[in-house]
Amino acid sequence: MGDVAWHGQRLVVDVRLRAGKLTCPEPGCGHVRRAGYDSRVVPSWWRHLDFGEHQVIVRCLLRRLECPDHGVRVQAVPFARPLARFTRDFEDLTAFLATKTDKTTITRVLRIDWDTVGRICERVVADGLDQDRLDALVAVGVDEVSWKKHHNYLTLLTDHDTKKVVWGKAGRDTATLDAFFDELGPERAGRIEAVSMDMGPAYAKSVRADGHAPQAVICYDPFHAVKLVTDALDVERRKAWNELRAAGDPQAARKFKGARWCLLKNPDHLSDDQAATLRKLRRRGGDVWRAYTLKEAFRAIFSGDLTPAEAGHLIDRWISRASRSRLPAFVKAAKTIRKHRDAILAALRLGINNARAEGLNSVVRLIFRRARGFHSPQAALALVMLTCGPITLRPPHEQPRLRPGRPTPMPGEPTNVAAPPSNPPSATSRSCSTGSPAEAWTQHAANSPSPPPPTTS
């Protein structure tokens, strides 16, 4: 510990590193050497957690080292991340608050810029993300979520075993998922057994590509199959409504338009008025009622009380019935279901679907709304990984320490220091701590032996 002094409204703490070894700051390098390249003349500084209404600045004179891989670099410090102007405690608190509240509140409480919050989240994710999270992937789910208006998406990959988002990238096409398999490598990709997804062709094309995971069983979520049939029902409903409007009966068309939700909702979720409307539609009959019965018959297949063999038999019967229904939307839906039949049954057989990925997507949408927008997909993805990824976030006072009541030691600091006494301070010591916080810090600095000033040569 060096000098502690007030500079205007800022509390400046000058520290000196006790370690004799210099470490390369580049992530994953770990090169250590004793001989330095030179010493910096100007001290480096970092913003620390505030002391009341005053900002705390930590300053330190650093040395440079010559790394064989990265050249000349400024030595790493244990209390801050590389290329950061904030201490680890400050950034950990910022990242923790980012998962709990909106950025505007964080900028007001911590007095930092909106963009700074995003950059801090990116650094915390890069530093704290489990580097081995892709090693034991067996069953995964892939889905997209919108992070910005005008079709801006993130592709998120979820591990079904850990129930965490383990990978993400901006985009939702085949090339986006190709980037995941490039990072995964052929050896780890060969251990993937099942991949759950929606019924879009982009992700399936990437999974089946050579060198990716062609051995994996593709599981199409039954929810999306039911949604496909429900959309076909809505197409037939709109067609009937337009026919009523063209027939010159606007009142009947208006009543029929109000019947939309009683057709799309599950029968056990209908209100009394909607159930009465559904009974009227049943008595009326026609194409809309036939479409409704096809939708309910298909939905009942996935109620959970059938074996995969029984479900496969009923799906074949439904495809045959829908193909002969003379309803164009259902004929098209039957072709799609026939094409993806095996993948739908694989989801039932293996018990793997995109329900977990969709559930995490709901959490992601919540934090996107709470954040009030992002300037880049990297900032959005960093917040997703902080909230739903394999990262354990704690506020600074809950971080694991070497000993209760003592901070983590600096490199080279002895660890066999006695713990602080548990007895209450004496009257003499209490009398020394009276007064304002500034007086207490000044008195502490005066009583502590100050080390000789660092050389600037």
Backbone hydrogen bonds, N-H to C=O, Kabsch-Sander energy under -0.5 kcal/mol:
donor,donor_aa,acceptor,acceptor_aa,energy
2,G,14,D,-1.7
5,A,12,V,-2.3
7,H,10,R,-3.1
10,R,7,H,-1.7
11,L,55,Q,-3.0
12,V,5,A,-2.8
12,V,10,R,-0.7
13,V,11,L,-0.5
13,V,57,I,-3.4
14,D,3,D,-3.2
14,D,12,V,-0.6
15,V,13,V,-0.5
15,V,59,R,-2.9
22,L,33,R,-3.3
24,C,31,H,-2.4
29,C,26,E,-1.8
30,G,24,C,-0.5
30,G,26,E,-0.6
33,R,22,L,-2.2
37,Y,64,R,-3.6
38,D,64,R,-1.0
40,R,62,L,-2.5
44,S,60,C,-2.6
46,W,58,V,-2.2
47,R,85,R,-2.7
48,H,56,V,-3.1
51,F,54,H,-2.7
52,G,50,D,-0.8
54,H,51,F,-1.7
55,Q,9,Q,-0.7
56,V,48,H,-0.6
57,I,11,L,-2.7
57,I,55,Q,-0.5
58,V,46,W,-3.0
59,R,13,V,-3.1
59,R,57,I,-0.5
60,C,44,S,-2.4
62,L,60,C,-0.6
64,R,38,D,-3.1
65,L,73,R,-2.8
67,C,65,L,-0.7
67,C,71,G,-3.4
71,G,67,C,-1.9
73,R,65,L,-2.7
75,Q,63,R,-2.7
76,A,23,T,-2.2
80,A,77,V,-0.8
81,R,86,F,-0.5
84,A,81,R,-1.5
87,T,47,R,-2.4
88,R,79,F,-2.9
91,E,87,T,-2.3
92,D,88,R,-3.0
93,L,89,D,-2.1
94,T,90,F,-2.2
95,A,91,E,-2.6
96,F,92,D,-2.2
97,L,93,L,-2.4
98,A,94,T,-1.9
99,T,95,A,-1.0
99,T,96,F,-0.6
100,K,97,L,-1.3
101,T,97,L,-2.2
106,I,102,D,-1.5
107,T,103,K,-2.9
108,R,104,T,-1.6
109,V,105,T,-2.5
110,L,106,I,-2.9
111,R,107,T,-0.8
112,I,107,T,-0.6
117,V,113,D,-1.4
118,G,114,W,-1.2
119,R,115,D,-2.2
120,I,116,T,-2.5
121,C,117,V,-2.2
122,E,118,G,-2.0
123,R,119,R,-2.0
124,V,120,I,-2.6
125,V,121,C,-2.3
126,A,122,E,-2.3
127,D,123,R,-1.9
128,G,124,V,-2.9
129,L,125,V,-2.1
130,D,390,P,-0.7
133,R,130,D,-1.3
135,D,132,D,-1.5
137,L,134,L,-0.6
140,V,194,A,-2.1
141,G,158,T,-2.5
142,V,196,S,-2.5
143,D,156,L,-2.1
145,V,154,L,-2.1
147,W,152,N,-2.0
148,K,152,N,-1.2
152,N,148,K,-1.3
153,Y,151,H,-0.6
154,L,145,V,-2.7
155,T,169,K,-3.2
156,L,143,D,-3.0
156,L,154,L,-0.6
157,L,167,W,-2.7
158,T,141,G,-3.3
159,D,164,K,-2.5
160,H,139,A,-2.4
160,H,158,T,-0.6
163,K,159,D,-1.9
164,K,159,D,-0.7
165,V,388,C,-2.4
166,V,157,L,-2.3
166,V,164,K,-0.6
167,W,157,L,-1.2
169,K,155,T,-1.6
171,G,153,Y,-2.9
177,L,173,D,-1.4
178,D,174,T,-2.1
179,A,175,A,-1.4
180,F,176,T,-0.8
181,F,177,L,-1.7
182,D,178,D,-2.1
183,E,179,A,-1.9
184,L,180,F,-2.3
185,G,181,F,-2.4
188,R,184,L,-0.5
189,A,185,G,-2.2
190,G,186,P,-1.7
191,R,188,R,-1.1
192,I,189,A,-1.3
193,E,138,V,-2.8
194,A,138,V,-1.7
195,V,217,V,-2.4
196,S,140,V,-2.6
197,M,219,C,-2.1
204,A,200,G,-0.7
205,K,201,P,-1.9
206,S,202,A,-1.5
207,V,203,Y,-2.2
208,R,204,A,-2.1
209,A,205,K,-0.6
209,A,206,S,-0.7
212,H,209,A,-1.9
213,A,207,V,-1.6
216,A,213,A,-1.4
217,V,193,E,-2.8
218,I,216,A,-0.5
219,C,195,V,-2.9
220,Y,218,I,-0.6
220,Y,343,A,-1.0
221,D,197,M,-1.9
224,H,221,D,-0.8
225,A,221,D,-1.2
226,V,222,P,-2.6
227,K,223,F,-2.4
228,L,224,H,-1.9
229,V,225,A,-1.7
230,T,226,V,-2.5
231,D,227,K,-2.5
232,A,228,L,-1.4
233,L,229,V,-1.8
234,D,230,T,-2.0
235,V,231,D,-1.8
236,E,232,A,-1.9
237,R,233,L,-2.2
238,R,234,D,-2.4
239,K,235,V,-2.0
240,A,236,E,-2.1
241,W,237,R,-2.2
242,N,238,R,-2.5
243,E,239,K,-1.7
244,L,240,A,-1.8
245,R,241,W,-2.0
246,A,242,N,-2.3
247,A,243,E,-1.3
248,G,245,R,-1.2
249,D,244,L,-1.6
253,A,249,D,-2.0
254,R,250,P,-2.2
255,K,251,Q,-2.0
256,F,252,A,-2.4
257,K,253,A,-1.9
258,G,254,R,-1.3
259,A,256,F,-1.2
260,R,257,K,-1.3
263,L,259,A,-1.0
263,L,260,R,-0.9
264,L,260,R,-1.8
265,K,261,W,-2.3
269,H,266,N,-2.0
270,L,267,P,-1.1
275,A,271,S,-2.5
276,A,272,D,-2.0
277,T,273,D,-2.1
278,L,274,Q,-2.3
279,R,275,A,-1.8
280,K,276,A,-1.7
281,L,277,T,-2.1
282,R,278,L,-1.9
283,R,279,R,-2.1
284,R,280,K,-2.1
285,G,281,L,-2.2
290,R,286,G,-1.8
291,A,287,D,-2.5
292,Y,288,V,-2.1
293,T,289,W,-2.3
294,L,290,R,-1.8
295,K,291,A,-2.1
296,E,292,Y,-2.5
297,A,293,T,-2.2
298,F,294,L,-2.0
299,R,295,K,-2.3
300,A,296,E,-1.9
301,I,297,A,-0.6
301,I,298,F,-0.8
302,F,298,F,-0.5
302,F,299,R,-1.1
303,S,300,A,-1.3
311,A,307,T,-2.8
312,G,308,P,-2.3
313,H,309,A,-2.0
314,L,310,E,-2.1
315,I,311,A,-2.4
316,D,312,G,-2.0
317,R,313,H,-1.9
318,W,314,L,-2.5
319,I,315,I,-2.5
320,S,316,D,-2.1
321,R,317,R,-2.3
322,A,318,W,-3.1
323,S,319,I,-2.2
324,R,320,S,-1.0
325,S,322,A,-1.2
330,F,327,L,-0.6
331,V,327,L,-2.4
332,K,328,P,-2.1
333,A,329,A,-1.9
334,A,330,F,-2.5
335,K,331,V,-1.5
336,T,332,K,-1.7
337,I,333,A,-2.5
338,R,334,A,-2.4
339,K,335,K,-1.9
340,H,336,T,-1.8
341,R,338,R,-0.8
344,I,340,H,-2.0
345,L,341,R,-2.5
346,A,342,D,-2.0
347,A,343,A,-1.4
348,L,344,I,-1.3
349,R,345,L,-2.6
350,L,346,A,-2.7
351,G,347,A,-1.0
352,I,347,A,-1.0
356,R,353,N,-0.5
358,E,354,N,-2.8
359,G,355,A,-2.3
360,L,356,R,-2.5
361,N,357,A,-2.1
362,S,358,E,-1.6
363,V,359,G,-1.3
364,V,360,L,-2.4
365,R,361,N,-2.7
366,L,362,S,-1.7
367,I,363,V,-2.1
368,F,364,V,-2.0
369,R,365,R,-2.3
370,R,366,L,-2.3
371,A,367,I,-1.9
372,R,368,F,-0.7
372,R,369,R,-0.6
373,G,368,F,-1.1
380,A,376,S,-1.6
381,L,377,P,-2.8
382,A,378,Q,-2.3
383,L,379,A,-1.8
384,V,380,A,-1.9
385,M,381,L,-2.5
386,L,382,A,-2.1
387,T,383,L,-1.8
388,C,384,V,-3.4
389,G,385,M,-1.5
391,I,389,G,-2.3
393,L,391,I,-0.7
398,E,395,P,-2.0
399,Q,396,P,-1.3
403,R,406,R,-0.7
406,R,403,R,-2.4
413,E,410,M,-2.2
430,R,426,S,-2.3
431,S,427,A,-2.0
432,C,428,T,-1.1
433,S,429,S,-0.6
433,S,430,R,-0.9
434,T,431,S,-0.8
440,A,436,S,-2.1
441,W,437,P,-2.4
442,T,438,A,-2.4
443,Q,439,E,-2.6
444,H,440,A,-2.2
445,A,441,W,-2.3
446,A,442,T,-2.0
447,N,443,Q,-2.1
448,S,444,H,-1.4
